[in-house]
């Protein structure tokens, strides 16, 4: 176990924590908006109306939040990869 291993593990763990923190908030808000949007769609279907273009403020916000969660997830995956590389290097 050399200093390179320790550095990779530390960097990996730091990226895992950073990625989780960046992804968790937008993901929770995205899921809440998705649920709310599905509820509105059910109501409009019951009412007999439909959205003219299908694009709402909530759908735009969901796209932004989904992208933020994807970036956070990518950071987390890179952190996990660094931890595995730290174990693989001898």
N, C-alpha and C positions, 0 to 999 in steps of 0.2 A: 504494500500500500504506500504509494509515493505521493509526493505533493501534487502531481498532475491529477491523480485519482481524486484526491480531496478537493481540488479546485473544480473539477468537473461535477462532483457530487454537490458541492455548495452552489455552483451556478445552476445546476439542474433543479435543485430544491427551490432556489430563489425564483426561477422561471415558473415552476409549478405553482408556487404561491401567488406570484404576480398574475399568471394566466387565469387562475381560479377566481381571484378577486376581480379581474377585468371582465370575466365572462358571466359570473353569477348574477350580478345586478341586472344587466341588460336581458339576460335569459329569463329571469323571473318576470320582468316587466313585459317582455315579448309574449310569454305564455298567458299573462293576464289579458293583454290586448287581443291575443288570438281567441281566447275564450269569449271576450266581450264582442268581438267581431262576428263570431259564430252565432252568438245570441241575437245580434241585430239581423243577421241573415235569416235566421229562423223566423223572427218577427216579421220581416218584410215578405218572406214566402207565405206566411200565414195571412198577411194583409192582402196579398195578391200583387204587390208591387215589386219592383226590382230596381237595383241601382243602375242608373243609365250607363255609366262607363266602368263600374266595378271598382273604382279607385276612391278611397276615402282618406281622410287624414290619419286614421288609425292604420290603414294599410301601408302608408308611407312611413309612419313611425315604426311599424313592425319590420319593414325592410332595413331601416337604420339599426334598430336594435339587434336584428338577426346578424347583420354584418359585424357589429361590435362584439357579439357573443362568439362569432366565428374567429375573429382575430384573437380574442382571449383564449379560445380553445386551441388555436394554432400555437400560441405561446406556451400553453400547458404541455402540448405534445412535444414541442422542442425540448422543454425541461425534462420530460420523461426520457426522451432519447439521450440527453446528456448524462442522466443518471446511469442508463444502461451502458453507454460508452465508457463511463467512469469504472463500471464493474468489468467491462470487457478488456480494457487496457491493463496490462500487467507490468 
